[in-house]
Every structure is written in C-alpha cells, then in structure tokens.
C-alpha cells in the first residue's frame, strides 16, 4: 500500500566512469513509545493547539462531528464511533492501522479510486465509509486539525518511508470458507463481554448524549457501512488477530488465525449501513480486492465466496487478470 524509501548513490557520469555502489534500502523507522506522541507537551501556539484538537477529534469524534451533536451543521459522521475505534491509541498503536508515518506517504496512488489521492481525500474516505457520514470541507478547522495531528505523528518519518507497524500485518487466511457458526462461539467467548451479546456496543451515556461508546458496536445502524475497509473479511481478520480481544497486541495475539477469520466473518454477516454507489469503487476492476464483497465481480465466482472465502482461487484469478491488463497496456 505504501511506497518504501530508497536511498540512491550518485553515479559518476563523467568520462564514462563506472558506478561504484548499488542502491541501498534505507533503515525502516519504527513506531516509538507513547510519550513520543504526547501532544500536551507542545507549545501553546497555533500548531500545538491544532495538533491537540486533532487528537481530541480522533479520540472523541462523536462529540464534535457525530450525529448527536447539538450543532446540526457539524453532524458530519453518520454514527457515534470515533476514529480511534479502528486507529487505536489515537493512531499510535502498531498494527492497529496507526497514523504514524501516514503524512509521509501521501499523495499516493489508491486502487479504490484508480488515481493519486491526497491525505485529505483519504480522511474523507473514512468519513464517508467507516464513519458512515459525509465529507468534511477541505478548508475546515476540523480537516486541518486531522492533517496537522497526522503531521505531528510523522515528524521524524522521511518522505516516502514505510514505518514498521504501519497498517495491518499480513493475514494468513485459512484456505476455506469462513465458518460463521464457529465464529459465533468465538464471539460469545471472547467478544460479547465488551461489544455486547447483540454486537451493539456499550455506551457510557444515554442515546442522544453525544458521548459515543466505551466499546463500539460491530454491526447495526451505528456501525461502519458496507463500503468501509473493515467490511472486508481479510482486513477485519487481520485487525482482530492483532488487536482483539481488548489488550491484545501483534506480538501477543490471543486468537488463532482460524478464530480470527471465523469471528470476523460472524460480525460481518450482520446488517450494517449501506453506502451508495459502491459500483464506482475500483474502476480498474483487476485492482479490486477479492474480499470486497459488493458487485460488480469479475472473477466469475459467486458473491458469497468474495464475502466469506476461500480466497486463494480468487487471488489467483485476479492475478491473471492483472497480468492480462499489464500485457495489453504494454501492447502485447
């Protein structure tokens, strides 16, 4: 997803001199300890205030942009989640889709749009999908706060560098269809105590109080919509394996690959908000992830296989389609 930073050696070009060194890969930076991202230590100046507001928006999105805030003009989110529901620890937890390094990787090509996108556009993608709402105005204080907070988290990351712990780890999906019944058992044993027996989450306050959730809902009208990345089984499985149940880290998972795969499928088997115009996603169809479970499909496989697997045959088919497209582009 993100490009790597490569250091290049200047080659002697005069008088036919030969190259003396080959390109070497730069050291990969890592996400640092939590105190390295303590925004409270920044000066009380315009930058520091905007960073702190960005962090507040990340942790308490529902209180500023949610559907229950008093100022109806600020109701940009369609649910009462927070950005930190997925980007844990205010975007600083390794392998929990952290924002550390995100500023250094944009603009970047995005397959979903089949074009180069800005970081602001990426934020609004989340607003429309994970937050099931509408885009923020590009010049709004809130958009500037999100971008400035991401800049703060990425201060020491070279442009183009990939940070160790960025995104989600590769997930070794079982080569089978996900077992929803088995996932339901895992949910009862490992998940229901936080997210509730009906997946509705736990609120610290009354409905309408714009106080969000202590533990977010996993399905239903106040969850992410079907256009969100988390609605893809391979993405959700990777997130669950590295971050769930509460307290899990990538280094110390509590679930097996099979358990993560099945319980993620169980959660995704339930209704959630529907995003309009999903058929416009991935206009270069050969770039569409095999677990993006909405039409059109180009593999010839049934829709249920895209939602629940097995994915290996679909991945092989998509690879052949990409190779075919590349051959046509090269004029072969």
Secondary structure, 3 states (H helix, E strand, C coil): CCCCCEECCCCCCHHHCCCCCCCEECCCCECCCHHHHCHHHCCCCHHHHHHHHHHHHHHCHHHHHCCCCCCHHHCCCCCCCCHHHCCHHHHCCCCCCCCCCHHHHCCEEECCCCEEECHHHHHHHHHHCCCCCCCCCCCCHHHHHHHHHHHHHCCCCCCCCCCECCCCCCCCCCCCCCCHHHHHHHHHHHHHHHHCCCCCCECCCCCCCCCCCCECCCCECCCCCCCCHHHCHHHHHHHHHHHCCCCCECCECCCCHHHHHHHHHHHHCCCECCCCCHHHCCCCHHHCCCCCCCCCCCCCCCHHHHHHCCCHHHHHHHHHHHHHHHHHHCCC
